[in-house]
Amino acid sequence: MGFRVLELEMPPDFSRGQLEKGVASRLKGMACPFIIEKQSLDARKKSSIHWKIRVIARSPALSGPEPEQEPEPEIPRSGSGIRAVVAGSGPAGIFAALALAESGARVTLIERGEPVEKRTLSIDRFEGGGAFPETGNYPFGEGGAGTFSDGKLTSRTKSIGTEKLWFFSRMIAAGAPPEIGWLTHPHVGSDNLVRITRSLRDRLLSLGGEILFNTRLTDLDVTEGRVTAAVTADGKIDGTHFFVASGHSATDTLKMLMSKGVPYRVKSTAIGFRAEHRQEIINKAQWGVPAIPGIKGAEYRLTAAGDVYTFCMCPGGRVVPSSAFPGLNIVNGMSLYARGGPFANAAVVAAVNPSELFGQALSPEQALDWLESLERGFYEYAGGYGAPSCSIASLLGRKGSLPAETSYPFPLVPADFAEIFPRPLLARITTGLAEFDRRLSGYAGGTLMGLESKTSSPVQVERDDKGASGYPNLYVIGEGSGRSGGIVSSAADGIKTVLRVLQDR
Ligand SMILES: Cc1cc2nc3c(=O)[nH]c(=O)nc-3n(C[C@H](O)[C@H](O)[C@H](O)COP(=O)(O)OP(=O)(O)OC[C@H]3O[C@@H](n4cnc5c(N)ncnc54)[C@H](O)[C@@H]3O)c2cc1C
């Protein structure tokens, strides 16, 4: 069998048939099977926006060697004898649990929130005016914070190549669109993620794993320097290895770990606001036209001096109230697979090290408390879950007002951010916004909502050379470790940590 790698350019709304013709014409009329290896949108010239596609064609009539591909990590079958307890079913927890179960370990996954079907209903009731749902909200519940997200599956971390392949193959097997395997900016959308979460649950159960919902890790039993049991309100769960994958919204759990002597340090994070625009404004700025058939909404990623940048852009998405606890105001963004909504949103944040902001070393607990006090301040300012908001134009000293329509499910509350947000950071963000407006035409026509405070954790756990923290059989994985950020890198952190444990056996 021979192979040939081909680079093609295709129009925005190309069909499979057109691609087949394109491949055949590059092979002098020979039709042969091929796979897409990579696909990215080239929008550098507004007059010629097109897809760049790399395919690998294979046929006995071709003479080239098979292109090298990174192998998926093998999960060693060395897990028998491990009795693992995993707390948290977000990307880090579920992928760690799956890797453990595939290795032959006995796994109990405990999740403080509800199964994903109930969680969807809880969120709908809340957004319809019901009480805050503590066990089924945007961060908490089966699937973790990644479930009701845009499902962007990008990661800039270079050191997770093989774990990433394992993650992508399991996601596709669980029902994710196959194109996530080749798009440079893959995303799955919340609608797919709910289905995928159920499917990953079924996979874990089929491997013999056990899942306990509405079960919160409240403490750890420690005997002779090792963790011996996970403590929950319903009793203790004994084990040999303990994985805490709580995410960084679970500040109660992080503080419990700190109180047990698990070493954490304060690190830089980034805080700010969610900017919302009409998607059409972004499309026109990026493409020169309001829409292009075959391409979902346009994206943007902007940076400015003073460590100000945009983050987690959701074309055609919604801004959502994403606090894990009542009485706090936190916003984030999500979208469906179609990304077909009329609004675009993205975080606009400034990097900050809490200790540097205060001019004195804060303890990890103080850093968490500081962030929570800001989130509470936004809630109190709004008098509820309405989002304190301000037009970008008025922050830039121009005429501006809040829009009549927004994707946010609660009212936008006109706010003077200087009253509730650290002023040095607000000044940096304002300068950054002016820069963004110069670079992206119409950017000042957007609205800022707050508070965006969960871009990354302000604290980071220390790990020993075997990946353990505080105790030789305790592993803090995913975003709650402060060592990953986003769905892919959190899942990869869970997989990588499990592989390390298995390799040492
Ligand atoms: C609205 C929104 C949109 C996002 N969009 C994207 C995106 O498009 N792309 C991207 O890469 N990232 C996105 N993120 C970030 C991403 O979701 C997180 O980085 C990722 O989910 C972190 O994974 P994790 O497993 O470490 O933690 P989490 O996903 O936070 O999961 C933690 C889980 O642990 C459970 N838990 C917490 N404490 C306990 C306890 N004591 N006992 C038992 N269970 C516990 C929680 O209920 C939760 O299910 C988004 C986040 C939000 C909130």
The ligand as a Tripos MOL2 file, in Angstrom:
@<TRIPOS>MOLECULE
LIG
   53    58     1     0     0
SMALL
NO_CHARGES

@<TRIPOS>ATOM
      1 C1        -19.8840   27.8110   30.9600 C.3       1 LIG1
      2 C2        -18.4930   27.2860   30.7420 C.ar      1 LIG1
      3 C3        -17.9890   27.1990   29.4420 C.ar      1 LIG1
      4 C4        -16.7250   26.6720   29.2010 C.ar      1 LIG1
      5 N1        -16.3020   26.5360   27.9160 N.ar      1 LIG1
      6 C5        -15.1600   25.8500   27.6570 C.ar      1 LIG1
      7 C6        -14.7920   25.5220   26.3360 C.ar      1 LIG1
      8 O1        -15.4930   25.8030   25.3760 O.2       1 LIG1
      9 N2        -13.6130   24.8430   26.1580 N.ar      1 LIG1
     10 C7        -12.7970   24.4910   27.1880 C.ar      1 LIG1
     11 O2        -11.7480   23.8840   26.9710 O.2       1 LIG1
     12 N3        -13.1360   24.8010   28.4630 N.ar      1 LIG1
     13 C8        -14.3020   25.4410   28.7160 C.ar      1 LIG1
     14 N4        -14.6660   25.7190   30.0100 N.ar      1 LIG1
     15 C9        -13.7490   25.3230   31.0800 C.3       1 LIG1
     16 C10       -13.8360   23.8100   31.2760 C.3       1 LIG1
     17 O3        -15.1640   23.4510   31.4220 O.3       1 LIG1
     18 C11       -13.0030   23.3820   32.4650 C.3       1 LIG1
     19 O4        -11.6680   23.7910   32.2280 O.3       1 LIG1
     20 C12       -13.0120   21.8830   32.6510 C.3       1 LIG1
     21 O5        -14.3240   21.4020   32.7270 O.3       1 LIG1
     22 C13       -12.2370   21.5000   33.9140 C.3       1 LIG1
     23 O6        -12.3280   20.1220   34.0660 O.3       1 LIG1
     24 P1        -12.1760   19.4270   35.4960 P.3       1 LIG1
     25 O7        -12.5530   18.0090   35.2990 O.co2     1 LIG1
     26 O8        -10.8490   19.7250   36.0440 O.co2     1 LIG1
     27 O9        -13.2280   20.1420   36.4500 O.3       1 LIG1
     28 P2        -14.7740   20.4210   36.2980 P.3       1 LIG1
     29 O10       -15.2180   20.2940   34.8900 O.co2     1 LIG1
     30 O11       -15.0060   21.7010   37.0020 O.co2     1 LIG1
     31 O12       -15.4650   19.2250   37.0860 O.3       1 LIG1
     32 C14       -15.4110   19.1020   38.4560 C.3       1 LIG1
     33 C15       -16.4980   18.1580   38.9010 C.3       1 LIG1
     34 O13       -16.2810   17.8100   40.2530 O.3       1 LIG1
     35 C16       -17.5030   17.8490   40.9700 C.3       1 LIG1
     36 N5        -17.1310   18.0980   42.3630 N.ar      1 LIG1
     37 C17       -16.6300   19.2440   42.8870 C.ar      1 LIG1
     38 N6        -16.3580   19.0760   44.1860 N.ar      1 LIG1
     39 C18       -16.6690   17.7910   44.4960 C.ar      1 LIG1
     40 C19       -16.6210   17.0340   45.6980 C.ar      1 LIG1
     41 N7        -16.1860   17.5730   46.8390 N.pl3     1 LIG1
     42 N8        -17.0570   15.7600   45.6690 N.ar      1 LIG1
     43 C20       -17.5430   15.2000   44.5180 C.ar      1 LIG1
     44 N9        -17.6270   15.8850   43.3540 N.ar      1 LIG1
     45 C21       -17.1710   17.1670   43.3420 C.ar      1 LIG1
     46 C22       -18.2910   18.9500   40.2960 C.3       1 LIG1
     47 O14       -19.6840   18.8060   40.5000 O.3       1 LIG1
     48 C23       -17.8940   18.7540   38.8380 C.3       1 LIG1
     49 O15       -18.7360   17.8400   38.1880 O.3       1 LIG1
     50 C24       -15.9240   26.2600   30.2890 C.ar      1 LIG1
     51 C25       -16.4100   26.3830   31.6050 C.ar      1 LIG1
     52 C26       -17.6760   26.8830   31.8330 C.ar      1 LIG1
     53 C27       -18.1920   26.9920   33.2430 C.3       1 LIG1
@<TRIPOS>BOND
     1     1     2 1
     2     2     3 ar
     3     2    52 ar
     4     3     4 ar
     5     4     5 ar
     6     4    50 ar
     7     5     6 ar
     8     6     7 ar
     9     6    13 1
    10     7     8 2
    11     7     9 ar
    12     9    10 ar
    13    10    11 2
    14    10    12 ar
    15    12    13 ar
    16    13    14 ar
    17    14    15 1
    18    14    50 ar
    19    15    16 1
    20    16    17 1
    21    16    18 1
    22    18    19 1
    23    18    20 1
    24    20    21 1
    25    20    22 1
    26    22    23 1
    27    23    24 1
    28    24    25 2
    29    24    26 1
    30    24    27 1
    31    27    28 1
    32    28    29 2
    33    28    30 1
    34    28    31 1
    35    31    32 1
    36    32    33 1
    37    33    34 1
    38    33    48 1
    39    34    35 1
    40    35    36 1
    41    35    46 1
    42    36    37 ar
    43    36    45 ar
    44    37    38 ar
    45    38    39 ar
    46    39    40 ar
    47    39    45 ar
    48    40    41 1
    49    40    42 ar
    50    42    43 ar
    51    43    44 ar
    52    44    45 ar
    53    46    47 1
    54    46    48 1
    55    48    49 1
    56    50    51 ar
    57    51    52 ar
    58    52    53 1
@<TRIPOS>SUBSTRUCTURE
     1 LIG1         1 GROUP 0 **** ****
